[in-house]
Amino acid sequence: MLAKWIAVDASNRAAFADAQKQWSDLVKYDGFIVQVGGWVDAFPAKAGILRIWRNFGAYRQFMETGYAELALQQKEVCEHIEITIAGVIMHINQPDPRLLAGSAECLRVSDFTLQPNSSPIFVARQMEIWNPALGSADGMLGALICHVEGNRDRFLGASFWRDRAALENFQTTVFPATSHQAETESYTKSLVSYHFALEPEWRVVKPA
């Protein structure tokens, strides 16, 4: 699977949210699986959108045939767009993102840039320490770990949460202790995390 993470600075929240409804047409395209998104907690004018595709070929076909028409309206209400494409390399708990999109209320996306040549230790600590901690965290429904295309030292993690209380409990209790155990700071150059409630009208799920 392929993940597309989009961070958008919106000039007008209402106009952006209205334009976002156009993306419901994604269900027409072969290989599309799911879209979720919402307004980032710490930045009221920033939206986060996560789209999952079956593979890079399906995504590329969409970009060549359908993207321009769907994106046209939204471009007028976006001040800045940052796009990250990543291949899914691990699942935690529920592997079907369609089920996660239907049951989660909140999403947490973490963008890791590692110290040079630290990918092997990141993957090892993820499997040995982070995956069990996330998998057993109360309210964590499922997560995707992704490797960013064209950058061997950058990874994305997207975790779906039952509700805000469960996410906040993870951030204040589980995350600090697990990060210390995994010695995350020793191999991480930068870490940016986005967390937000999912907007129901932005949710697009391809039927099975």
DOZAFI-302309 format. One record per residue (C-alpha): residue number from 1; x, y, z. Coordinates in nm, 2 decimals, m for minus. Example, Ala and Ser with C-alpha at 12.3 -4.5 7.8 and 13.67 -1.06 7.14 Angstrom:
# DOZAFI-302309
{pt 1; {1.23; m0.45; 0.78}}
{pt 2; {1.37; m0.11; 0.71}}
***
This chain:
# DOZAFI-302309
{pt 1; {0.00; 0.00; 0.00}}
{pt 2; {0.09; 0.36; m0.05}}
{pt 3; {0.02; 0.65; 0.18}}
{pt 4; {m0.01; 1.01; 0.08}}
{pt 5; {0.02; 1.26; 0.36}}
{pt 6; {m0.09; 1.62; 0.28}}
{pt 7; {m0.04; 1.92; 0.52}}
{pt 8; {m0.23; 2.22; 0.40}}
{pt 9; {m0.24; 2.58; 0.52}}
{pt 10; {m0.59; 2.70; 0.43}}
{pt 11; {m0.66; 3.07; 0.37}}
{pt 12; {m1.03; 3.01; 0.45}}
{pt 13; {m1.14; 2.72; 0.67}}
{pt 14; {m1.50; 2.72; 0.55}}
{pt 15; {m1.41; 2.74; 0.18}}
{pt 16; {m1.15; 2.47; 0.22}}
{pt 17; {m1.39; 2.23; 0.40}}
{pt 18; {m1.65; 2.29; 0.13}}
{pt 19; {m1.40; 2.22; m0.15}}
{pt 20; {m1.28; 1.91; 0.04}}
{pt 21; {m1.62; 1.75; m0.03}}
{pt 22; {m1.52; 1.72; m0.40}}
{pt 23; {m1.28; 1.45; m0.31}}
{pt 24; {m1.56; 1.20; m0.25}}
{pt 25; {m1.52; 1.13; m0.62}}
{pt 26; {m1.20; 0.94; m0.53}}
{pt 27; {m1.41; 0.62; m0.50}}
{pt 28; {m1.44; 0.62; m0.88}}
{pt 29; {m1.07; 0.55; m0.92}}
{pt 30; {m0.91; 0.21; m0.93}}
{pt 31; {m0.67; 0.14; m0.65}}
{pt 32; {m0.80; 0.41; m0.41}}
{pt 33; {m0.87; 0.27; m0.06}}
{pt 34; {m0.95; 0.55; 0.19}}
{pt 35; {m0.91; 0.92; 0.28}}
{pt 36; {m0.94; 1.08; 0.63}}
{pt 37; {m0.85; 1.42; 0.75}}
{pt 38; {m0.91; 1.71; 0.99}}
{pt 39; {m0.79; 2.03; 1.14}}
{pt 40; {m0.46; 2.00; 1.32}}
{pt 41; {m0.50; 2.07; 1.69}}
{pt 42; {m0.20; 2.31; 1.73}}
{pt 43; {m0.26; 2.50; 1.41}}
{pt 44; {m0.62; 2.60; 1.35}}
{pt 45; {m0.56; 2.70; 0.99}}
{pt 46; {m0.37; 2.38; 0.90}}
{pt 47; {m0.55; 2.07; 0.77}}
{pt 48; {m0.40; 1.72; 0.76}}
{pt 49; {m0.52; 1.47; 0.50}}
{pt 50; {m0.42; 1.10; 0.47}}
{pt 51; {m0.50; 0.90; 0.16}}
{pt 52; {m0.42; 0.53; 0.11}}
{pt 53; {m0.38; 0.37; m0.23}}
{pt 54; {m0.33; 0.01; m0.32}}
{pt 55; {0.01; 0.07; m0.48}}
{pt 56; {0.22; 0.33; m0.66}}
{pt 57; {0.09; 0.23; m1.00}}
{pt 58; {m0.27; 0.30; m0.91}}
{pt 59; {m0.18; 0.64; m0.76}}
{pt 60; {0.03; 0.74; m1.06}}
{pt 61; {m0.26; 0.65; m1.29}}
{pt 62; {m0.49; 0.88; m1.09}}
{pt 63; {m0.24; 1.16; m1.09}}
{pt 64; {m0.23; 1.14; m1.47}}
{pt 65; {m0.60; 1.12; m1.53}}
{pt 66; {m0.81; 1.25; m1.24}}
{pt 67; {m0.61; 1.47; m1.01}}
{pt 68; {m0.62; 1.80; m1.19}}
{pt 69; {m1.00; 1.82; m1.21}}
{pt 70; {m1.05; 1.73; m0.84}}
{pt 71; {m0.78; 1.96; m0.72}}
{pt 72; {m0.89; 2.27; m0.92}}
{pt 73; {m1.13; 2.41; m0.67}}
{pt 74; {m0.92; 2.35; m0.37}}
{pt 75; {m0.61; 2.53; m0.50}}
{pt 76; {m0.79; 2.86; m0.47}}
{pt 77; {m0.82; 2.83; m0.09}}
{pt 78; {m0.47; 2.68; m0.01}}
{pt 79; {m0.18; 2.91; 0.09}}
{pt 80; {0.07; 2.62; 0.11}}
{pt 81; {0.06; 2.25; 0.05}}
{pt 82; {0.32; 2.00; 0.16}}
{pt 83; {0.29; 1.65; 0.02}}
{pt 84; {0.47; 1.33; 0.13}}
{pt 85; {0.44; 1.00; m0.05}}
{pt 86; {0.54; 0.68; 0.14}}
{pt 87; {0.52; 0.31; 0.11}}
{pt 88; {0.35; 0.11; 0.39}}
{pt 89; {0.61; m0.13; 0.55}}
{pt 90; {0.43; m0.24; 0.87}}
{pt 91; {0.08; m0.27; 1.01}}
{pt 92; {m0.01; m0.27; 1.38}}
{pt 93; {m0.34; m0.43; 1.49}}
{pt 94; {m0.61; m0.38; 1.22}}
{pt 95; {m0.45; m0.40; 0.88}}
{pt 96; {m0.75; m0.27; 0.68}}
{pt 97; {m0.75; 0.11; 0.67}}
{pt 98; {m1.11; 0.12; 0.56}}
{pt 99; {m1.22; m0.03; 0.90}}
{pt 100; {m0.99; 0.21; 1.08}}
{pt 101; {m1.14; 0.51; 0.90}}
{pt 102; {m1.49; 0.40; 1.00}}
{pt 103; {m1.42; 0.35; 1.37}}
{pt 104; {m1.16; 0.61; 1.47}}
{pt 105; {m1.23; 0.96; 1.59}}
{pt 106; {m0.87; 1.09; 1.60}}
{pt 107; {m0.55; 1.04; 1.40}}
{pt 108; {m0.19; 1.09; 1.49}}
{pt 109; {0.07; 1.13; 1.21}}
{pt 110; {0.44; 1.14; 1.31}}
{pt 111; {0.70; 1.25; 1.05}}
{pt 112; {1.05; 1.12; 1.14}}
{pt 113; {1.37; 1.24; 0.99}}
{pt 114; {1.66; 1.02; 1.11}}
{pt 115; {2.03; 1.07; 1.16}}
{pt 116; {2.21; 0.95; 0.84}}
{pt 117; {2.22; 0.57; 0.80}}
{pt 118; {1.99; 0.51; 1.10}}
{pt 119; {1.71; 0.34; 0.91}}
{pt 120; {1.81; m0.01; 1.03}}
{pt 121; {1.80; 0.08; 1.40}}
{pt 122; {1.47; 0.27; 1.35}}
{pt 123; {1.31; m0.03; 1.19}}
{pt 124; {1.45; m0.26; 1.46}}
{pt 125; {1.33; m0.04; 1.75}}
{pt 126; {1.00; 0.00; 1.58}}
{pt 127; {0.94; m0.37; 1.57}}
{pt 128; {1.09; m0.46; 1.91}}
{pt 129; {0.96; m0.17; 2.12}}
{pt 130; {0.72; 0.07; 1.95}}
{pt 131; {0.49; m0.18; 1.78}}
{pt 132; {0.41; m0.37; 2.10}}
{pt 133; {0.37; m0.04; 2.29}}
{pt 134; {0.13; 0.10; 2.03}}
{pt 135; {m0.05; m0.23; 1.98}}
{pt 136; {m0.13; m0.26; 2.35}}
{pt 137; {m0.21; 0.11; 2.41}}
{pt 138; {m0.57; 0.16; 2.52}}
{pt 139; {m0.78; 0.30; 2.23}}
{pt 140; {m0.52; 0.25; 1.96}}
{pt 141; {m0.72; 0.08; 1.68}}
{pt 142; {m0.45; 0.04; 1.42}}
{pt 143; {m0.14; 0.20; 1.27}}
{pt 144; {0.06; 0.22; 0.95}}
{pt 145; {0.44; 0.26; 0.95}}
{pt 146; {0.56; 0.40; 0.62}}
{pt 147; {0.90; 0.47; 0.44}}
{pt 148; {0.90; 0.80; 0.25}}
{pt 149; {0.98; 0.76; m0.12}}
{pt 150; {1.32; 0.88; m0.23}}
{pt 151; {1.45; 0.94; 0.13}}
{pt 152; {1.60; 0.65; 0.31}}
{pt 153; {1.62; 0.85; 0.64}}
{pt 154; {1.25; 0.96; 0.66}}
{pt 155; {0.95; 0.76; 0.79}}
{pt 156; {0.58; 0.83; 0.86}}
{pt 157; {0.37; 0.67; 1.13}}
{pt 158; {m0.01; 0.71; 1.12}}
{pt 159; {m0.21; 0.58; 1.42}}
{pt 160; {m0.59; 0.57; 1.45}}
{pt 161; {m0.75; 0.63; 1.79}}
{pt 162; {m1.08; 0.55; 1.94}}
{pt 163; {m1.12; 0.89; 2.08}}
{pt 164; {m0.93; 1.20; 2.20}}
{pt 165; {m0.90; 1.08; 2.56}}
{pt 166; {m0.72; 0.77; 2.44}}
{pt 167; {m0.48; 0.97; 2.22}}
{pt 168; {m0.41; 1.22; 2.49}}
{pt 169; {m0.33; 0.94; 2.74}}
{pt 170; {m0.09; 0.79; 2.49}}
{pt 171; {0.09; 1.12; 2.44}}
{pt 172; {0.13; 1.19; 2.81}}
{pt 173; {0.20; 0.85; 2.95}}
{pt 174; {0.30; 0.58; 2.69}}
{pt 175; {0.49; 0.79; 2.44}}
{pt 176; {0.75; 0.95; 2.68}}
{pt 177; {0.83; 0.61; 2.85}}
{pt 178; {0.85; 0.42; 2.52}}
{pt 179; {1.06; 0.69; 2.36}}
{pt 180; {1.31; 0.67; 2.65}}
{pt 181; {1.32; 0.29; 2.63}}
{pt 182; {1.38; 0.30; 2.25}}
{pt 183; {1.64; 0.58; 2.29}}
{pt 184; {1.46; 0.76; 2.01}}
{pt 185; {1.66; 1.08; 2.04}}
{pt 186; {1.98; 0.90; 1.97}}
{pt 187; {1.89; 0.83; 1.61}}
{pt 188; {1.63; 1.09; 1.53}}
{pt 189; {1.72; 1.42; 1.37}}
{pt 190; {1.37; 1.57; 1.38}}
{pt 191; {1.02; 1.46; 1.47}}
{pt 192; {0.70; 1.65; 1.38}}
{pt 193; {0.37; 1.51; 1.51}}
{pt 194; {0.02; 1.61; 1.40}}
{pt 195; {m0.29; 1.51; 1.59}}
{pt 196; {m0.65; 1.59; 1.51}}
{pt 197; {m1.01; 1.48; 1.52}}
{pt 198; {m1.13; 1.33; 1.20}}
{pt 199; {m1.39; 1.54; 1.00}}
{pt 200; {m1.67; 1.30; 0.91}}
{pt 201; {m1.74; 1.48; 0.58}}
{pt 202; {m1.38; 1.44; 0.47}}
{pt 203; {m1.39; 1.06; 0.51}}
{pt 204; {m1.40; 0.87; 0.18}}
{pt 205; {m1.39; 0.49; 0.19}}
{pt 206; {m1.39; 0.27; m0.12}}
{pt 207; {m1.63; m0.02; m0.08}}
{pt 208; {m1.47; m0.36; m0.05}}
***
